[in-house]
């Protein structure tokens, strides 16, 4: 197994580097117990819960020893002083587990870290029905149930029986280890059934496997109690010194794992009666690490050993192997593990004496690397560059830089034979099949070869090419063979028929500069028959004039709009997509796509770089799937891009892509949609079907946080809500002007790096929107009403399988338009209407003469002071420059004013009576009226000029605000002029 290691510490947001326990709840969150509080981790951000004095909670110690989660997802904490507290998931608040009962502040469990009177080893247990059982010395066992606002506590058994261990069976019955023997408490009746086994044995560890209860004793025995047949049997573990059994685990294969006081771990095979002891060299033994912790993920068994040691059990060899933690390993990952947890998706979380949190992501190798001849050290043998599917002969061929060509088996894409089907001189850089089924083979240093259809060996193509460094060939519809030569420009073998050709060099191509475009790496032909040649100087276009039997070249002319020009001229590869777009891989300029021509017949391009989600701007090769997705290789990474969704996905070490550089121009899609990517040491096989999940629920999507006016909404720190919003189905905003934000994440920690998100606010957004890397969306100025926020998590490889979460958002009306307020306004209006009209008119007339006036929308507004006037005037001036931009965001205007979003909204509403969105719309409509009155442009052009993307929406809004359509408005103005 291979893994990727990520380390987290307090610099990443963890509340403390001293970690005592790690668990996962039913939602998928990782919970971390530390010496300075509780942390919740979603794979991106730590949400910390204060303990100690900082929490303000009585008797809450800052150190946490142990964590457990119940059926409801509540987090139970055993503190350093042996008190028990619980984090209620509904309220997101920590409370004393025994709150509400007498003497709750003094309720403590047995001290499990030091020697205690009864050698208690399990002071709490979770039942399958959601109850939590806790042993309190000198008092007995308490049953506690916490769900939403319910927090019930009842004592079920007193302490007379001296209980020191307990566990629950699958039916919820409670089994107790006591001084008087093994006792069962019936879940339905509450009655105890005692003396199920002979008293005198001290059961250090207890646990069920089906109906069998496994018990490890202080005297060094392992006992299996069949609770259905009421029979017991002892296992022969050859424990001659009778060391106490301190921990016990039965794995899925029936192997019994146990620990004693000795270092390491032991395993009993109940079929063969064989007992094996495993230890590891531990640089720093840890005596406080007692017992063992076993996790199984698929066929993998992980083991943390007594007093240090951590490994993976190999079921084939029967050995316990180090896992990147050998004392000689360069990873510096200690095998003295204080706590860990292994997840089925292929992630191991742990903390070692190194401190902090470690994340080990197991490489799943969904993308497979094949090294053709792994035993060979000969140069170029495993460096794969040219790949082709030979349609005529129905075979897949790859070649290396040693001049060898191999055939692949179609079923698994491994070598059909370790012997090449042929070998030539020169480093093979490209292979191309012409319409006759001949394979043209380009080499660096030894010119061109052709493997004619039906032949087994290629022959040299002997023409005086301007360079013997031939990288690539392409056949046009006339049968001409175009050659990309390095340092010799573009050469052409003009088809004369019957297998005869005439060599055309740059010297005889009209328009081809003498000292330009000589280093040609790649050639592609577009849908119009134009040849695109990619060079270190950019792109040169060439064409064959069939009527004149002549070749001509011209420089690619780009649009004058610098935003739509190519970002880089160092071209590595050019490929035509199934829909005819030209995609360009560059060295240092990222990925480039042709997007047609402008009005002056100049080419326009769209650039994709680091800011768009590319992991690197040094590209190597491009290919396409049948669905139109673009796949490409960077230096040591494989990526995909979905042009429809406009999203990138990166595949790296977790997916099987290692630290091997990819070869240039070595990406190829086979007819069955599988892809091959050549590298400096073999080739990758990419099968999209292996990169998807079995169901959408595998993403474990969660709404993680909810903010109002930039404040995290949790009852821990805010009195706005008394419940935890992300886990709820509905929330009502505090006011109409509230700005709210929602954060979300997939809690599948193996897939997180590939998951994409789309969201929409139903009844507000018209379509699904791609979420950015922050996975946070915010809304403001939302009209009063009810909305549903929806978010989806998916992989680009199969977007139809997704996980979705919803939450209902209620936006209340402004307080001044509530029902009560309207009645008050009506009464006041009737009482003061007549006098107010006259008084107001006089006051306004006098005041207006002394105030500055602006026309805002359809109304004139007089301002009492210069600050208010300048505030609105500056906004109008800014809009004068930007109103035509359809992508204006309210945040852009707010940023200009250096105000908070809430303060800006309040001031603008107070001064103009309009929200920011209404203010922008009114300004645009005013400009639209000007164009309609003074310009002959179409209604659609008016809409686009004034920043409206949709002419239909523009017409609807115009009629709503002006009482007539834009056409009617223009006609009225024309009639007025006449």
N, C-alpha and C positions, 0 to 999 in steps of 0.2 A: 504493500500500500504506500501511496504517496500522499502528502498533505501540504496545504498552505498554512503558514503560521501568521496570525495577527495578534499583536499584543496591545492591551488597553490598560491605562493607568489613570491616576487622578488628573493628568494633563489632558486626557480625553473626556473628562467629566465624571469618572468613577468617584464615588464619595470617599473611598479609602482603598489603599493598595493591599491592606490586610484582609483577606477573604476567608471566611470560615465555612460557607455553604453556598451551593448553586442549585436552583431548581427551575423547572418550567411549569407554568400554569396551563390551564385548559385552553386559553386563548392563543398561547404560543410565546408569551413574553418570558424573558429570562430574568429571574429574580436572584439577587446577589446579597448575601448576608456579609457584612463587614464589621470591623471594629469601630466604625464611626457612622453607622446608619445602614439603611436599606436602599438598594438601587434596583430600578427596573430598567432593562435594556431591550430595545427593539431592533438591535443590529446596527443602528445609526446613532441614536442618542440615549444618554442615561437620564432617567427621571429619578431624582434622589428624594428620599423620605428621611427627614431629620429624626434623630433619636437623642437621648440624653437631655440635658437642660435646654438645648436649642429647640426641642420639639414642643416644649410647654406642657407635656403630658406627665402627670404625676408618676414617679417611680419608674419611668421608662429609661433603662440603662442604654448607654450609647453602643455597647458591644452586643452583637447578635451571635449566638452559637449555632443555631439550627433553624432550618426553614421546612415547612410542609404546606401543601395546598390541599384544600378540601374540594368536595364536589361542586361547590358554588364558585370556586376560584378565589376564595379568601386565602390570605397568606398568614400562616401561623408562625410566630417567632418565639423561640426559647432564648431568653436573654442571658447575659453573663452571670447575673445574680439569681438565675433560676426562676424568675417570674415568666409568665406567659402572656404575650400580647398578640392581637390579631389585627390585620389590615382588612377592613371591610371593603370589598370591591365596589359595593353600591355607593358608599359614601366617600371612598378613597381616603379614609381616616383610620389611624391606629388607635385602638382602645385596649384596655385591660381585658383579657379573656374572661375574667371573673367579675366584671363590673356588675353592680346591682345586688351583689350578695354581701352579707356581713363579713367583715375582715378580709375584703377582696385584696387589700394592699399587701397582705402577708401570705397570700397563696403562692407557694413555691413548689416546684417539682424536686425530685431527688437530684443531687449534684452528680451528673454523669461523668464529669472530668476527674473527680477524685474518688478515693475509696469511700464507700458509704455502707451503712449498716447492713442493708439488704442486697448489695451489689446490683442495684437496679440498672437495667440496660435499655429499657424502652418505656419511657414515662408517658408517651402519648401515642395514639394511633388513630387513623382515619378509617371510618366505616364506609362501605359502598353506598349507604343511603344518605351520606352527608353529615352524619354525626361525628363529633370529635371527642375522644375519651382521654382524660388526663388523670394521672395518679398524683395525689397530693399526700405527702407523708403525714401520718397520724390523723388523717381525715378520711381518705378513701378515694374512690374513683368518681369523677364528675363527667357527666355527658353534657356537651355544649353544642348548640346548633345556631349558626349565624347565617341568615339569608335576608338581604335587603335591610329592612328596619327591624327584623326579628333577631333577638339575641337571647335565647333561652338557656338556662343552666339548671341542672338538677343532679343531685347526688344519688348514685344508683347502688353503690356498695361502700360499706364502712371499711376501716383499716384493720379490723380484728384478724383478718386472714393473712396479714403481712404480705401484700402483693408486690412483686418485684418485676413482673414482665407481663405483657399482654399483646394480643393480636386479634384481628377480625377474620372470620371466614367469609366466603362469597355470599352467604345468606345474611350477613350482618350480625351473627352471633359473636359474642365477645369471649375469648379464651384467655384465662389468667394463669400465670405461674405464681404459686404462693408457697408459703412454708408448709401448708397442709396438702400440697399436691396440685394437680392440674384441675382447674375449675372452668366450667362453661356457664355463661350467662345467656339464657334464651332471649333472643331479640323480641319475640312476640309477647311472652309472659313476664319477662324480667326475672324469672326464677333462676336460681343457681343450681347447677348439677355438679357435685363435688366428688372427690376421690376417684377421678377418672384414671389416675395412675398412682402408683405407690408413692406416698410422701417420702421426703428425704432428699430427693434430687433437686438441685438448684438449676433452673433452666435459664441460662444466660441469653439464649437467642431462640426465637420462635418465628415460624413462618409457614404459610400454607402453599402447597402445590396441589391444586384440585381439592380433593377432600382429605389429602394426607397432610398432617401437621408434622413438620420437621422441628426437632428440638435439639439444641446443643447444650450440654450440661457442664457444670463446674467441675465434675469429676472426669471430664474428658471423653464423654460418650456422645454419639449421635443416635437419636431415637426417632423412628417414624411411627406416628400414631395414625392409624386408619380410623377417621372419625365416623365413618359410616358403619364399619364392621366392629368398631370398638376393640381393635387389636393393635398391639404394639410389637415392634421388632427393633433390635439393635444392629447398627452397621459396624462392621469390623474395620476400623480405620487405623489399626496397628499403632495406636497412641500409647506406647508402652510406659511413658513417664506420666501418663494421665494429666497432661496439661489441659487447663480449662479451654473449652471451645468458646471463643469470643465472638465469632461471626460465622454465619452459615448462609449459603445460597445454592439453590438447585437450578441449573441452567436448562435451556429448552431441549437439550439432548439427554437430560437425566443425569449429568455429571454433578457430583456434590462438591462444592467448593467451601472450604472452611479455614479459619485461622485459629491459632492458639497464642500463647504468649511469645512464641518465637517470631523472628523476622520472616517475612515472606507470606506465602499462601500455599495451601495444599489442595489436592483434587483427588476425589475417590470415584473410580469407575465402578458403579454398582454391578455391572455385568461381569467384568473381569476380576473384580475385587482388588484391582491394582490401586495403590495410593502413590501419588507423586507429590513431591514438595518442590516449590519454585521460589527461588530468591534472586535478587538482582544486586549488583554492586551499587551501593548508595554512598555517594561522597559525604553527605550530611544526613545520617539517620535521624529520624524524628520520633521520639518516644511517645509524643502526644497523639500520633496518628495510630489509632488502634483499630483492629478488625480489618474488614475489607469492604470494598464497594464494587459490585459487578454490574455491568450493563451489557446488553446484547443488542446489536444493530444488524439485522439480517443474520448472516452467518458469522459475524465478527463478535468475539467476546473480549471485552475490555476488563482489566482487573487493576484496582488499586490495592496494594498489599499492606500487610501489617508492618508498621515502623518503617515504611518507605519502600519504593518499588512500584513501577507502573508499566504495564505491557499489554500486548495483544496475544491471545492464545491461538496457536496454529493447530487446528484440529487434525491436520494431515500428519505433521511431524510430532505432535504431542508436546511441543515446546512453547514456553512463554517468551515471546520476543520483545526486545526493546522497541519503542516506537518514537524515533527521533529524539530519544532521551538517554541514550547510552552515555556514560561519563566521557567517552571519547568523541561524541558527536559534536559537530561544529555548530549545531543549532542553539546550543546553550539552553536547552529545555531540560530542567531538572526532572529526575524521576522520583523525587520526594514530593508527592502530590498531596496537598492538604485536602482538596475536594475536587470533584469533577462530575460531569454529566455528559453522556453520549446520546445523541439524537438519531432517530432512524433515518433522517434525510441525509446523514453523512457529515455531521458536525460534532466535534467534541469540545466542550467548554471545560476549562480547568484553571486551578490556581496552584502554584507550586511555591516552594520556599523562595523562589525568585520574586514573589509577590505580584500583585496585579492580576489581570484576567487574560487568559490565553484562549484563542479560538483556533482550533485545528479543523480546517475544511478538507475533508477527504477528497482526493482527486477521483472523480467517477469515470473518467475516460470515455465519456460518451463520444468524444472526438478521438479517434484512434490514430496513433502514430505507428506507421510501419517502416521499419528499417530493413531494406531489401536483403542486404548481405551483412548482418551485424558483426560477423567474425572477421570482416575485412578491414584493414587499415589503409588500403590503397587509396591514393588521392582520387576524389571524384566519384568513387564507386557508389556511394550512397547519397550523393548530391543530385537531387531530382529537379529538372527544370522543364523539359518538354513532355507534355501529356496529350494524348489524342485518342478519340474513339474512332476506329477504322470502320466506317459504315459498310463499305463494300465487303470487307472480310469479317465483319461482326466481331471485332476484338478490341480490347483496350490495351494501349501501348504506353509505356513510360520509358524515358531515357535518362542517362546520367551524364556527368561531365567527363566520364572516361570513354565516351563514345559507344556505350552499350545500350541496346534496346531490349526491354523485357515485356513479356505478355502477362497480364493480370487475369486471375480467375474472376469471372463476372459475379459469382455468388458472394465472395467475401473480400474481393479486391486485393488479395495477397498474390505474391508471385506464383504464376503457374509452374515455373521451374526456376531454379537458381542459375540455370544456364541461359544466357541471353539468346534471343532468336537471331541476332546478328550483331556485329561490331564494326565500327568504322573509325577512321582516324579523325581526331578533332573533338572538341567539346560540344556536345549537341545542345543547342539553345532553343530550337523550335522544330515542330513537325506540323505539316498541313496536308490535307487530303484534297486532291482536285476532283473535278467532275467525272474523271475516268477511273477513279479509285487509286490513282498513284499517290504515294506518300513522298512529299518533298521535305528533306531533312536539312535544316540550317545548322551550321557549325561555326564556332568561333575559332578562326585560325586555319581552317581547311576547306572553306568554301561551301558548296552546295552538293547534296546527293539526292538521288531519286530512287525510290523503291517502287518499281512498276508493278501494277496489279498482277497477281499470280506468281510473282517472282519471290525468291527467298532471300536474295542478297541485293542491297542497293548498289548503284553505280554512280561514279563521280560525274557531275555536270560540269563539263569543261568549257567554260566561257571566260574571257578576260574581264572578270568583274573588277570594279574599281577598288574593292576590298574583299579579302577572303574572310573577314569577320562578318558573317551573315547571321543576324539575330532572328529574323522572322520573315515569313512569306505569306502572300495572299493571292488568290485567283479571282479575277474579275469575270463579269458575265461573257466577255469575249474570249476567255481562255488565256488571257495574258497573266503572267506570273510576276507579281510585284515583290521586290526584295528590299528589306531594311538592312543596310550594311552600315557598320560602325566605322566612321572615317571615310566612307566612300559614297555617302548619300543614298538616294533611292535609285536602284537599278531595276530594269524591266526586261523580262523575256517576252518579247512580242510574239504572239501565237501566229504562225504561218500555216498551221494545219498539218495533219499527219505526223504530229510529234516533232515538228521542226520549229525552231524559234530564232529570233534575231535579238541580240543584246542591245538594249537602249540604255546608255549611261546618262548621268545628269548633263553632260556636255551637249546631248542631243534632245534634251527636254526644254522646250521653250519656256523661258521665265525662271528657270532654276539658276540661282545665283552661284557664282564660281566658288566662293569660299563660305557659303552659308548652308545650314541644315545638312551637315555632313555626318554627324554622329546620330544615326537613326537607330532607335531601339525597337520600334513597334510600328505596325501598319494595320489599318482597318479601312473598310469600304462602307460608306453610308448608303442610305436607301436611294440616293440619286446617282449612285455610281462614282461618287467623288472619293478619291483615296486620301485618307488622313495619315500623314507620316509624323510620328512623334519623335522629336529630337531633343538634344540638350539645349537647343536654341528656341524651342517652341514647336509649333505645328506648321507644316507646309502642306498645302492641298494640291493634288494632282488629278489630271483627268485624261482619258484617252478619247480623242475625237475620231470616231470610227469612220466617218465620211471622208476625213482627210488623212486617216491612218497616221495621225500625229499625236504626240504627247505634249501636254503643257502643264506648267506649274504656276501657282500664285500663292502669295503669303496669305494666311488666314487673317481676314480683317475683323477686328473686334469692335463692338459698340463703343461709343465715346463715353458712355456712362461707366465710370470707374468701378461702381459697385457690381457691375455685370461683366467685368473683364476677368480673365483667368488670373488666379492669384500667383501662379508660378509657371515658368516656361521649361523647367527641367522635367521632361515627359518620360515616364517609365513605361506605361502601357495605355493603349486606347482600345476600348471594346464597345461594340454596338449592342444595345439592349434589345430584347424581343420587340419592343414598340418603336425602335428606330432611334432612340436617344443615344448620343455619343457620351460615354463615360471615360474620364481621363484620370489615371493614377499618376501622381507627381512625386518627385523626391523633394519634400520640404514644403509643398503647397497643399497637401491634403488631397481630397477627392473633388473632382470637378465634373459638372454635368452640363451638356449643351441644352439650351432652352429656346432654340429658334433664332430668328433674325429680327432686327429692328426695321424701321421704315426705310432706312438707308441701305438695307441688305447686308448689314454687318452682324456677325455672330454675337449672341448673348450667352452668358454662362452663369451657373450658380456654383458657388464655392462652399465646400464643407471642410471645416478645420476643427481645431481643439474646442473652440467656443460652441460648436454645434454638436459635440459629443464624441468626436474622433479621439481615440487614445493616443494617436501619433499622426503626424502629417507626412511621415515617410512611408509611402505605400509601395507595395510590391506587385500585386496582381489583382485582376478583377474577373468575376464570372457572374452569371445570372441563373436564378431558378426559373422553373416554368411559370411560377406565379408572378414573376417580375421583380422579385427581391434582388438587391445587389449584394453580392458577397465579395469581400476583398481581404487581402492580407496586408498587415503592416509588418514591422520588423519581426516581432516575435508574437504577434497576436492575430487572430482571425476575427473579422467583424462582418455584420450584416446591416443592411439599411432597407427599410420599407418605404418606397417613395410615396405610397398612399397615406400611410400614417405618419410619415416623416420622422421616423425613429431609428436610432442606431442601437445595436446590441453588440457587446464585446464578449468574446470567448477567450478565456485565459487558462491558467493552470488548473483551476477547479473543474474545468470541462475537459481537460486532457491536453490542452495546448501548453507545451512546455517552454523552456528557455532556448529554443532553437530558432535561428533566423530563417524566415521564409525566402524562397527564391523569387527572383523577378520574373514576371510574365508566366507564372506557373500556377494558375488557378483554372480549373476546368470542371464543367458540369456534364455529367453523363446523361444518356437518354432517360434513365430511371430517376433522375433528379438528385442522385448522390453526387457529391463533389469531391475533387481531389485537389490538394494544395501541396506543391513541391517545397521541400526545405533543404537546408544544407546537410541534413542527416536523415533522409527518408521522405515520406509523404504522409500527409494527414488525410484520413477518410472522414468526411462529414455526411452524416445521414440525418436529415431534419427530423425524421420520425423518432429518432433516439433522443432528440433534444427537447421533446415536449413532456408534459406531465400526463398522468392517467386521468386526472380530473381537476376541475378548477379549485376545489377545496384544498388541494395540495399547497396553494399559495399562502393559506392562513392569513388572508388580508384582514387588517384591523384598522379602525379609526383610532389613532393613538392619542391625539390631543385636540382640545377645542379652546379657542381664544376669543375673547371679546375685548375690543379696543386694546389689542396687544397684550392682554393679561391672560395667563393660563387659568382656565376655569376649573377649579377643584375646591371642594369644601375645606380642604386643608388650609388654603390661603385666601379664600374669598367667600363671602356670605351670599353672593349672588344666587348660587344654586346649592341645594342640600343633597345633591346626588352627582355621581360621576357621569358626565355627559357622553364620552366616547362609547361607553357600554350600554347606553340607553337608546331608545328608538325615537325620541322626540325632545326638542328643546325650544323654548320660547325666548327670544332675545329680550334683553332688559328694556330696550326702547327702539323706536323707529330709526334713530340715527346710529345705532350700534354697528360698528365694523367687526365682522366676525371672520375667523380663519379656522381651517380644519387641516390637521396633519394626519397622514396615514402611512402605512408600511406593510409590506408582505413580511410575515414572521417565519417564512421558510428561509433559514439562514444559509442554505446551500445554493438556493436559486436567487437570492436577493440581488446579486450583481447583474442579473439578466432580466429582472421583472420590470415591465413598463406599466404605467398607470394612465387611465383616462377618467375624466370626471365631468359631471354636469349638474347644474342646479335646475331641476325640472320646474317649468313654468317661468323660467328666467333665461337660461341658456338655450339656444336653438339647436345646438349640436354638442357632441362629445368633444372635450378639449384635452390635449396631451398635457400631463403634469410635468413640471420641471424636476430637476434633481433634488430640490428641497422637499418634494412630496407635500407641499403646503399650498393651499389655495385660500384666497381671501376675497370677501365680498363687502361692498359698501353701497350705500344709497339704493338699497333694495326696497321697492314699494311694499306697502303693507300687504300681507297675505300669507298663504301657506305654500311652502315649497318642500321638495324632497331632494336632498343632496345624495348623489349616487357616485360611487367610485368603483372602478374595475381594475383588477390586476391580471396581467396576462403575459405570455411570451410571444414574441413576434413570429416564432416558428409555427404557432398554432393559436392565433388570437381568438378563435371560437371557443376555446377552453379558458374560462376566466372565473375568477372569484369576485363577488360583488358585495359591497356594504352600503346600507342606506341609513339616513337619519332625517327625520322630519324637522324642518326649520319653520318656526312661526315668527313672522315679523309683525309686531303690533303697530297700530296707527299712531300718529303723533298724539301726545296727550291732549293737545288743544283741539283735536277732531274726534275725541271720544264721545260717547253718547251723553254722558253727564255734562261735559263741557259744551256740547252743542245746545242743550237746553238753557244753560246759563247765558250763553251768547245770545240766544234768541230773545230772552227776557230783557237783557240789557239793551239789545238793539232796538226793541220796540219802545222801551221807555225813553231812550235818549236820541231817537232817530232824527226828529225834526230840528231840535236845538243843535245837535251835533253837526248836522250838515252845514248850517249857516256858520257856526263857530269855526268849524274845520276849514271852510273855504276862506274865511278871513285870515285865519292863522297861516294857512298854506301860502296864500298870496303874499303875505308879509314876509314869511320865512324864505320863500323861494327867491325873493329879490336879493336876499343876503347870502344865499347858498350857491354852491357849484352844482351843475346839473349834468347828468349823463343819460343818454338813451340806452336803456338795457332791455333788449327784446322789444316788445310793442309799447312799452311804457317809458316815460321819463322819470328819473329818480333824482331828487335833490339831496345832497349830502351836507350834513351839519359841520363836518370838519374835514380838513385836508387829508388826514390819514385814511379815512374811509373812501374818499374820492380817489386817492392815489392807489389804494388797494384794488378797487374795481377797475380803474383805468389801466393798471398794469396787466391785469388779467386779459382785458380786451386787446391790449397791444400785443401780448403773447399769442393770443388766438389769431390776431391778424396775420401772424407769420406762419401759424401751424394749422389753421382750420381745415386746410385741404388734405391733411394727413389722416387717413382713415384709422390709423393705429394709435391715435391719441389715447393716453391713459390718464385717469384722474390723478394717479400717483405722480405723473410728470408735472402737472400743474402744482400739486401740493409741494413737490420738491423745490420748485422755483420760489415758493413763498417762505421756505424754512419754517413752516408751521407743522404741527401734528395734524394728522388726517381729521381728527375729531374737531380740533380748534378751527381748521380751515372750513370744514363743512358748516359749523355753527356761524362763523362770521359771514360767510357768503349768503347763507340762508337769511340771516338777520338783515343784511343790507339790501338784498335784491329780491328776497322771497322765493328764490329758486335754489334747487340743489345743484351741485356741480354738473351733473349730467344734463339737467334742464338748461343751465346757463350755456353750455357748449352747443346744445341743440338750437337754442334761440339765436345764438350768434351765427351758426351755419345757415339757418333759415333766412336771417336778414341778408346774408350774402347771396343766398339763392334768389331772393326777390330782386336784388340788384342785377344779377345775370339775366333773369327772366325779363326784366324790363328793358335792359340795355344791350342785350346780346341775342343773336339768332341761333345759338347752339341748341342742341336737342335737350329734352328733359333729362335723359340719361347722362349727358355730358355735364349738365348742371349738377346732378347728384354727385358725380365723381369729382367735379371741381371743388365741391363744398364738403368732401370728406365722407360721403355716404357710399358704402360698398354696394348697397342694394337699391336700385332705382325704384323698385316696387315699395319698399319700406319708406323711402324718401317721399314718394307721392302720398302714401297713407298718412305720414306724419305731417306733411305740409297741409293736407286737407283738414286734419284734426286741429291744427293750430290756426290756420288762416281761414277756414270755412269754405275753401274752394280748392280745386286741384291746381297744380302748377300751370296746366294748359289754360284753364279758365282765368287764372290770375293774369297770365300774359295777354290773353285776348282783351280783358278789361282794361289793362294799361294801354294797349294799342288803340282801343276805342276812345279812351280819354284824350290821347294825343291828337286824334283826328277831330 
